[in-house]
Amino acid sequence: MSEDGRKLSSLERVELAARNLGLDISIKRMEQSTRTAEEAAKAAGCVVGQIVKSLVFVNADTYQLTLLLVSGAHNADTGYIAVTYGIRLKRADIDRVRDETGFAIGGVGPIGHLVELPVFIDEHLLAYDQVWCAAGRPDSIFVCNPTLLAEKIGAKVIRIKAS
């Protein structure tokens, strides 16, 4: 992201990224928290599976931050991901997440990061016509088509958990 992008608020970065990607979104600031999948689903009036959890990990081999977009109904099975896809993930330091994405935990969006991140998306999200994503703050979300989102951000579709 350009130096100008670093001066934008979290919401402005998400809006700018969406515009640059050709995603037509409308960010909704909610009166209640959208920090957890359950809170976001309640605020959006959707099922928990339609919530996109943006989970940031460190790739244990490259030390690069890696973004997993996971259905709110699932947890990322990092052991399964390592065995199945050869991607060894470990927990990321919250300060590093904020420094490199520009977002605090609970508000990390799938777009608008300060740095480029490899992105993997839970195949289960693609079963929905629309999903709800964090928009850079723990009280803000936007809705989009998950297939279009994955295409626009170059996310690799993977199974996030063992069946």
For each residue, the residues with C-beta under 8 A, 3 or more apart:
1: 5 6 13 102 113 114 115
2: 5 6
3: 6 7
4: 7 8
5: 1 2 8 13 16 114
6: 1 2 3 102 114
7: 3 4
8: 4 5 12 13 16
9: 12 13 136
10: 13 14 102 103 107 109 112 135 136 137
11: 14 15 27 29 135 136 137 140
12: 8 9 15 16
13: 1 5 8 9 10 16 17 102 112 113 114 136
14: 10 11 17 18 25 27 109 111 112 135 136 142
15: 11 12 18 19 25 27 112
16: 5 8 12 13 19 20 112
17: 13 14 20 21 111 112 113
18: 14 15 21 23 24 25 111 112 142
19: 15 16 22 23
20: 16 17
21: 17 18 111 152 153
22: 19 152
23: 18 19 111 144 148 149 152
24: 18
25: 14 15 18 135 142 143 144
26: 142 143
27: 11 14 15 135 140 141 142
28: 44 135 140 141 142
29: 11 137 139 140
30: 33 34 43 139 140 141
31: 139
32: 39 42 43 139
33: 30 36 39 43 106 138 139
34: 30 39 40 43 44 134 138 139 140 141
35: 39 40 106 107 138
36: 33 39 40 106
37: 40 41 48 51 53 72 73
38: 41 42 48 72
39: 32 33 34 35 36 42 43
40: 34 35 36 37 43 44 51 72 132 134 141
41: 37 38 44 45 46 47 48 50 51 72 132
42: 32 38 39 45
43: 30 32 33 34 39 40 141
44: 28 34 40 41 50 51 132 141 143
45: 41 42
46: 41 50 51 132
47: 41 50 73
48: 37 38 41 51 71 72 73
49: 71 72 73 74 124 125 128
50: 41 44 46 47 71 72 125 128 130 131 132
51: 37 40 41 44 46 48 71 72 131 132
52: 69 70 71 72 110 125 131 132 133 134 146
53: 37 68 69 70 71 72
54: 67 68 69 108 109 110 133 134
55: 67 68 69 70 76 108
56: 65 66 67 68 92 97 101 108 117
57: 65 66 67 68 76 78 89 90 91 92
58: 63 64 65 66 89 90 91 92 93 96
59: 62 63 64 65 66 87 88 89 118
60: 63 88 89 90
61: 88
62: 59
63: 58 59 60
64: 58 59 117 118
65: 56 57 58 59 92 96 97 100 101 115 117
66: 56 57 58 59 87 89 117 118 119 120
67: 54 55 56 57 108 110 113 117 118 119 120
68: 53 54 55 56 57 76 89 119 120 121 122 160
69: 52 53 54 55 110 119 120 121 122 125 133 149 150 155
70: 52 53 55 74 75 76 122 125 160
71: 48 49 50 51 52 53 74 122 124 125 160
72: 37 38 40 41 48 49 50 51 52 53
73: 37 47 48 49 124
74: 49 70 71 122 124 160 161
75: 70 160 161
76: 55 57 68 70 81 89 160 161
77: 80 81 160 161 162
78: 57 81 82 88 89 90
79: 82 83
80: 77 83 84 159 160 161 162
81: 76 77 78 84 85 87 89 120 158 160
82: 78 79 85 86 87 88 89
83: 79 80
84: 80 81 158 159
85: 81 82 120 158
86: 82
87: 59 66 81 82 120
88: 59 60 61 78 82
89: 57 58 59 60 66 68 76 78 81 82
90: 57 58 60 78
91: 57 58
92: 56 57 58 65 96 97
93: 58 96 97
94: 97 98 104 105
95: 98 99
96: 58 65 92 93 99 100
97: 56 65 92 93 94 100 101 103 104 105 108
98: 94 95 101 102 103 104 105
99: 95 96 114
100: 65 96 97 113 114 115 117
101: 56 65 97 98 108 113 114 115 117
102: 1 6 10 13 98 112 113 114 136
103: 10 97 98 107 108 109 112 113 134 136
104: 94 97 98 107 108 138
105: 94 97 98 108
106: 33 35 36 134 138
107: 10 35 103 104 134 135 136 137 138 140
108: 54 55 56 67 97 101 103 104 105 134 136
109: 10 14 54 103 112 113 133 134 135 136
110: 52 54 67 69 119 133 134 149 153 155
111: 14 17 18 21 23 153
112: 10 13 14 15 16 17 18 102 103 109 136
113: 1 13 17 67 100 101 102 103 109 116 117
114: 1 5 6 13 99 100 101 102
115: 1 65 100 101
116: 113
117: 56 64 65 66 67 100 101 113
118: 59 64 66 67 156
119: 66 67 68 69 110 153 154 155 156
120: 66 67 68 69 81 85 87 155 156 157 158 160
121: 68 69 125 126 146 149 150 155 156 157 158
122: 68 69 70 71 74 125 158 159 160
123: 126 157 158 159 160
124: 49 71 73 74 127 160
125: 49 50 52 69 70 71 121 122 128 131 146
126: 121 123 146 147 150 157
127: 124
128: 49 50 125 131 146
129: 145
130: 50 143 144 145 146
131: 50 51 52 125 128 143 144 145 146 149
132: 40 41 44 46 50 51 52 141 142 143
133: 52 54 69 109 110 141 142 143 144 149
134: 34 40 52 54 103 106 107 108 109 110 137 138 140 141
135: 10 11 14 25 27 28 107 109 140 141 142
136: 9 10 11 13 14 102 103 107 108 109 112 140
137: 10 11 29 107 134 140
138: 33 34 35 104 106 107 134
139: 29 30 31 32 33 34
140: 11 27 28 29 30 34 107 134 135 136 137
141: 27 28 30 34 40 43 44 132 133 134 135
142: 14 18 25 26 27 28 132 133 135
143: 25 26 44 130 131 132 133
144: 23 25 130 131 133 148 149
145: 129 130 131 148 149
146: 52 121 125 126 128 130 131 149 150
147: 126 150 151
148: 23 144 145 151 152
149: 23 69 110 121 131 133 144 145 146 152 153 155
150: 69 121 126 146 147 153 155 157
151: 147 148 154
152: 21 22 23 148 149
153: 21 110 111 119 149 150
154: 119 151
155: 69 110 119 120 121 149 150
156: 118 119 120 121
157: 120 121 123 126 150
158: 81 84 85 120 121 122 123
159: 80 84 122 123 162 163
160: 68 70 71 74 75 76 77 80 81 120 122 123 124
161: 74 75 76 77 80
162: 77 80 159
163: 159
